[in-house]
């Protein structure tokens, strides 16, 4: 099985063909989505979950920490955004800032407890903490609304200095979220292709050896956990704004497992773009297969099982292998064309 370390580094510059193609598809999606049978709000959902998945893969794919309670930080960001709008002030930037800060703080606290663990012990502790947050969201009815959640979260205007833009309609909201996602992709690409990204991969390959080389492994794991939680909080804030509500369901073990499934199917363990492919596959399967049968999640689960057994690197790994085989076949084709007598 190939890994991220087997794929050559592409440098930290965000000006790459892959990011260019991603930006093109992202910014033109409203013009062609409906023509292929998709609807406008689906683009908002996909963009938010791509943001969540890319931030999660920083922890899951790059440093190799298997967090199975990461939906908690998505939910914390959503609740923080909603409570800020309802209790403090109707402010877009204030709500997003508090969503990021609340999720990052929760991630920092949890990370301090789990960063010295590895493997199954790390995974079980993240599940435990995730369930604590989920249980608190249900029981603190006076703060979170309990099982009913926070309803009627206002969707504030986009304030840029003296200018205010109404983003109450989904079309305008999509453009705002698309820009946020694109900036996050550029920042994450720069981060994972910097020396810091190589340190994360070194820790994933051999934590003990990385410690002997001189890296503060605990601190790097803690920072990565906190940063990943912050991206989840940003996605949660945008999710609460899009839904105009926040529910404890987004913090459940089911949602945490869902993001793991998306990243694995997409190939987050072998590619920066794996989570993007996984999110696209999930939502397209949900809408296409869901339109045929109510048991669409069963078929998606079967697809996941087959992918893990046949091609554990996911879609991104499959594309990488096919590209390598194609590149290897090219010189043979050229040689046989230029030297037909030696064929």
C-alpha positions in Angstrom: 0.0 0.0 0.0 1.4 3.4 -1.0 1.4 6.3 1.6 1.8 10.0 1.5 5.5 9.6 1.9 5.7 7.6 -1.3 4.4 10.6 -3.3 7.0 13.2 -4.0 6.6 16.6 -2.3 5.3 19.3 -4.6 6.6 22.3 -2.8 4.7 24.8 -0.7 3.5 27.0 -3.5 -0.3 27.0 -3.8 -0.1 27.8 -7.5 -0.5 24.3 -8.7 -2.6 22.8 -11.5 -4.6 20.8 -8.9 -5.5 23.8 -6.9 -6.3 25.7 -10.1 -8.7 23.0 -11.2 -10.2 22.8 -7.7 -10.8 26.6 -7.7 -12.3 26.4 -11.2 -14.8 23.7 -10.3 -15.6 25.4 -7.0 -16.2 28.8 -8.4 -18.2 27.6 -11.4 -20.3 25.0 -9.6 -23.5 27.3 -9.4 -23.5 27.5 -13.2 -23.5 23.8 -14.0 -24.8 22.0 -10.8 -28.5 22.2 -11.7 -27.8 21.1 -15.3 -26.4 17.8 -14.0 -29.4 17.2 -11.7 -27.9 18.6 -8.5 -29.4 21.4 -6.4 -27.9 24.6 -5.0 -27.8 23.8 -1.3 -25.9 20.6 -2.0 -23.0 22.7 -3.1 -23.0 24.4 0.4 -23.1 21.1 2.2 -20.3 19.7 0.1 -18.1 22.8 0.6 -18.5 22.7 4.4 -17.8 19.0 4.6 -14.7 19.3 2.4 -13.4 21.9 4.8 -14.1 19.6 7.7 -12.6 16.6 6.0 -9.4 18.4 5.0 -8.8 19.7 8.5 -9.5 16.2 9.9 -7.1 14.6 7.4 -4.3 16.8 8.8 -4.7 14.6 11.9 -5.8 11.3 10.4 -3.8 11.1 7.2 -0.7 13.1 7.8 0.3 12.5 11.4 -1.6 9.2 11.6 -3.7 9.9 14.7 -7.0 8.1 14.4 -9.6 10.4 16.0 -13.1 8.8 16.1 -14.8 11.6 18.0 -14.0 14.5 15.8 -17.6 15.4 15.2 -17.6 16.9 18.6 -15.5 19.9 17.4 -17.8 20.4 14.4 -20.7 20.6 16.9 -18.9 22.9 19.3 -18.2 25.3 16.4 -21.9 25.2 15.4 -23.1 25.8 19.0 -20.6 28.5 19.6 -21.6 30.3 16.4 -25.3 30.0 17.3 -25.0 31.1 20.9 -22.9 34.1 19.9 -25.6 35.2 17.4 -28.4 34.7 19.9 -26.8 35.9 23.2 -24.0 38.3 22.3 -24.4 40.0 18.9 -25.5 39.3 15.3 -22.1 39.4 13.7 -20.7 37.1 11.0 -17.0 37.6 11.8 -17.5 37.5 15.5 -19.5 34.3 15.2 -16.9 32.6 13.0 -14.1 33.7 15.3 -15.8 32.4 18.4 -16.6 29.1 16.6 -12.9 28.6 15.7 -11.8 29.6 19.2 -14.2 27.4 21.0 -13.4 24.3 19.0 -9.6 25.0 19.2 -9.9 25.4 23.0 -11.8 22.1 23.3 -9.3 20.5 21.0 -6.4 21.9 23.0 -7.8 20.5 26.3 -8.6 17.1 24.8 -5.3 17.0 23.0 -3.4 17.6 26.3 -4.9 14.4 27.6 -4.6 12.2 24.5 -1.4 13.3 22.7 0.8 11.0 24.8 -1.2 8.0 23.6 -0.9 6.0 20.4 -2.9 3.5 18.4 -6.1 2.0 19.8 -5.7 3.9 23.1 -5.7 7.2 21.3 -8.7 6.3 19.3 -10.7 5.1 22.3 -9.9 8.3 24.3 -11.1 10.5 21.4 -14.3 8.5 21.3 -14.8 8.9 25.0 -14.2 12.7 24.9 -16.5 13.0 21.9 -19.3 11.2 23.7 -18.8 13.5 26.7 -19.3 16.6 24.5 -22.3 15.0 22.8 -23.9 14.0 26.2 -23.3 17.6 27.5 -25.0 19.1 24.4 -28.1 17.0 25.1 -28.3 17.5 28.8 -27.5 21.2 29.1 -30.9 22.1 27.8 -30.8 25.7 29.1 -27.7 26.4 27.0 -27.9 24.2 24.0 -31.6 23.5 23.7 -31.1 19.8 24.5 -32.3 17.4 21.8 -34.2 20.2 20.1 -31.0 22.1 19.5 -30.6 25.8 18.9 -33.2 27.0 16.4 -33.6 30.3 14.6 -29.9 31.2 14.4 -29.8 34.4 12.4 -27.7 34.5 9.2 -25.8 37.8 9.6 -24.8 40.1 6.8 -21.3 39.9 5.4 -19.6 43.1 6.6 -16.5 44.4 4.8 -15.7 47.7 6.3 -18.6 50.1 5.4 -20.1 47.6 2.9 -22.7 45.1 4.0 -23.7 42.2 1.8 -26.9 40.2 2.5 -26.1 36.5 2.4 -29.5 35.3 3.5 -30.1 33.5 0.2 -28.3 30.2 -0.5 -26.8 31.5 -3.7 -24.8 34.3 -2.0 -23.9 32.1 0.9 -22.4 29.6 -1.4 -20.0 32.2 -2.8 -18.9 33.2 0.7 -18.3 29.6 1.8 -16.5 28.8 -1.4 -14.0 31.7 -0.8 -13.5 30.6 2.8 -12.9 27.0 1.6 -10.4 28.1 -1.1 -8.4 30.1 1.4 -8.4 27.2 3.8 -7.2 24.8 1.0 -4.4 27.1 0.1 -3.4 27.4 3.8 -3.5 23.7 4.4 -1.6 22.9 1.2 1.1 25.3 2.2 1.3 23.8 5.7 1.5 20.1 4.7 4.1 20.8 2.0 6.2 22.8 4.3 8.9 21.1 6.5 6.2 20.9 9.2 4.2 18.5 7.0 7.2 16.3 6.6 7.6 16.2 10.3 4.0 15.0 10.6 4.7 12.2 8.2 7.9 11.2 10.1 5.9 10.9 13.3 3.3 8.8 11.5 5.9 6.5 10.2 7.9 6.1 13.4 7.1 8.2 16.4 10.0 6.8 18.5 12.6 7.6 15.8 11.2 11.1 15.3 11.6 11.7 19.0 15.2 10.4 18.9 16.0 12.8 16.1 15.0 15.7 18.4 11.4 16.6 17.6 9.1 17.3 20.5 6.5 14.7 19.4 4.0 15.4 22.1 3.9 19.1 21.3 3.6 18.5 17.6 0.7 16.0 18.1 -1.0 18.5 20.4 -0.6 21.4 18.0 -1.9 19.2 15.1 -4.9 18.1 17.2 -5.7 21.7 18.2 -5.3 22.9 14.6 -7.5 20.1 13.2 -10.2 21.0 15.8 -10.0 24.6 14.8 -10.8 23.8 11.2 -13.7 21.6 12.4 -15.0 24.5 14.4 -14.8 26.8 11.3 -16.8 24.2 9.4 -19.2 23.9 12.3 -19.8 27.7 12.3 -20.5 27.7 8.6 -22.8 24.7 9.0 -24.8 26.4 11.7 -25.1 29.5 9.6 -26.3 27.5 6.6 -28.7 25.4 8.6 -29.8 28.3 10.8 -29.7 25.9 13.6 -27.3 23.6 15.6 -28.2 20.1 16.8 -26.4 17.6 19.0 -26.6 15.0 16.2 -23.6 16.6 14.5 -21.5 15.7 17.6 -22.6 12.0 17.6 -20.4 9.0 17.1 -22.2 8.4 13.8 -21.1 11.8 12.4 -17.6 11.2 13.6 -17.5 7.8 11.9 -18.9 9.3 8.7 -16.0 11.7 8.3 -13.6 8.8 8.8 -15.4 6.8 6.1 -15.3 9.7 3.7 -11.5 10.2 4.2 -10.8 6.5 3.8 -12.9 6.0 0.7 -11.4 9.2 -0.9 -7.8 8.2 -0.1 -6.9 10.7 2.5 -4.1 8.4 3.7 -2.2 8.8 0.5 -3.2 12.2 -0.9 -4.1 15.8 0.1 -7.1 15.6 -2.3 -8.4 12.3 -1.0 -10.9 13.9 1.5 -12.3 16.0 -1.4 -12.9 12.9 -3.5 -14.4 11.1 -0.5 -16.9 13.9 0.3 -17.9 14.2 -3.3 -18.5 10.4 -3.6 -20.5 10.3 -0.4 -22.9 13.2 -1.2 -23.4 12.2 -4.8 -24.1 8.6 -3.7 -26.5 9.9 -1.1 -28.5 11.9 -3.6 -28.2 9.5 -6.6 -28.6 6.2 -4.8 -31.0 7.8 -2.2 -33.3 8.8 -5.1 -33.6 5.1 -6.0 -33.8 3.4 -2.6 -34.1 4.4 1.0 -31.4 1.9 1.9 -28.7 4.0 0.1 -26.4 3.9 3.2 -26.3 0.1 3.0 -25.0 0.3 -0.6 -22.6 3.0 0.3 -21.3 0.8 3.2 -20.9 -2.1 0.8 -19.0 0.2 -1.6 -16.8 1.2 1.4 -16.1 -2.4 2.3 -15.1 -3.3 -1.2 -12.9 -0.3 -1.5 -11.1 -1.1 1.7 -10.5 -4.8 0.7 -9.6 -4.2 -2.9 -8.0 -0.8 -2.9 -7.3 0.4 0.7 -5.5 3.5 -0.7 -8.9 4.8 -1.8 -9.8 6.7 -4.9 -6.8 9.0 -4.7 -4.5 6.0 -4.4 -6.2 4.3 -7.4 -5.7 7.4 -9.5 -2.0 7.7 -8.4 -1.3 4.0 -9.3 -3.0 4.4 -12.7 -1.0 7.6 -13.4 2.2 5.8 -12.5 1.4 2.9 -14.9 0.5 5.3 -17.6 3.8 7.2 -17.1 5.8 4.0 -17.2 4.1 2.8 -20.4 4.9 6.1 -22.2 8.7 5.5 -22.6 8.1 2.0 -23.9 5.7 3.3 -26.5 8.1 6.0 -27.6 11.0 3.6 -27.8 9.0 1.1 -29.9 8.0 3.9 -32.2 11.4 5.3 -32.7 13.1 1.9 -33.0 10.6 -0.4 -34.8 13.3 -2.9 -35.7 14.0 -3.6 -32.0 10.4 -4.3 -31.0 
